[in-house]
Every structure is written in structure tokens, then in C-alpha cells.
Amino acid sequence: MHGYYLLNFVPLPVDWQGDEEASLTKAFEALDDQTWKPPELRPKDQLWMDYEVDEARARAHAVEALVGGGAVGHTRDTVSERDSSTIWKRFRDLFSLEARFFIGLGLGDPAYTFQHGAIVVDNQKAGCLCVIEGD
């Protein structure tokens, strides 16, 4: 078992929803610990809204990533289900009730097999809680 946690926050400009796609691109890139390809080399057929999910799904995804265990080929859990749920709640509580949730963005080092977690965005900030690990 080897890997790391990616926990990061970035502020959003007041008018970020005026050009939501561009603003989210800047925010998500700033959350990542990897350098992104230039815009002209990125897929053109996807929007960030394609990765938006409801809160329950984001929670389940983040908690499962924190637990690890058999889902990532480990013989035991990395973090207990109870502790993972507490970590998610504390992370979630940093955002407004109107927050939005995203999964499947693949933040973190692509040399690792698993890049799971969730990104939460509210009117003032974006944050990620991700687990990056090998099998």
C-alpha cells in the first residue's frame, strides 16, 4: 500500500458563475498537484457538468476512497468506515448548504492506479478530498 491524500482548497472569484466552465477549469487545475496539458490538448467534448453528482453519491465515493480495503486490492481497510464518514462530514461542513459536487476528475498523480475522491464547490471556494494510491 502506498499513495497519498490530496486535500486542497482554492478561492473562487465573486463572478465565477459568469463563465462557469472556464472558472471551474481554473479552480480544478489549481486543486490538482499535477500540471495539466495545455487547453488545446484537452478533450473538447466534455463539460464539468458531466462530472457533477448529487451529494449522496459524492459522499459515498469519498468515503469509499478513504476506506480503501478490498475495493482497491488491500486486505484491510485503510481508514474505518466510521472515521471516513466523520472526515467527509468535517470536509463537507466547510462549504455552504448550496454546494455542488463533482467526482471522476482524476486529480493526482496518474502513475498511481487509483485516483478517487470528491470536489466540492460553493459560491466562495472549491475544495478536494482525494485519495491517490497504488494497488
C-alpha angles and dihedrals in degrees: 000000000000135000142095145249122252110207114163142148133200131184119241124220116253093249097041094128091061088079100015099172094052093042093050090047090056092045096047092046090051091051092054123085092213131078112251125224116260113275093253090061096050124095113276097196098069134076128195089245086067087070097045116115137171121271095257092056093046090050093049091048094049094044092049090050092051093047093050104170121128093351089071098033098266123137092222139025118273093209125011119254090243094052091043091054090049091050090051092049092051091048093046092049089064089072135065122264089252093060122139126222135218133184137175097045094130097227115177136042111335089209086079120080098225126048106170137151140086141277120216123199129188132166094283109031149008125221138181132210106187138159116213114190148146126234 
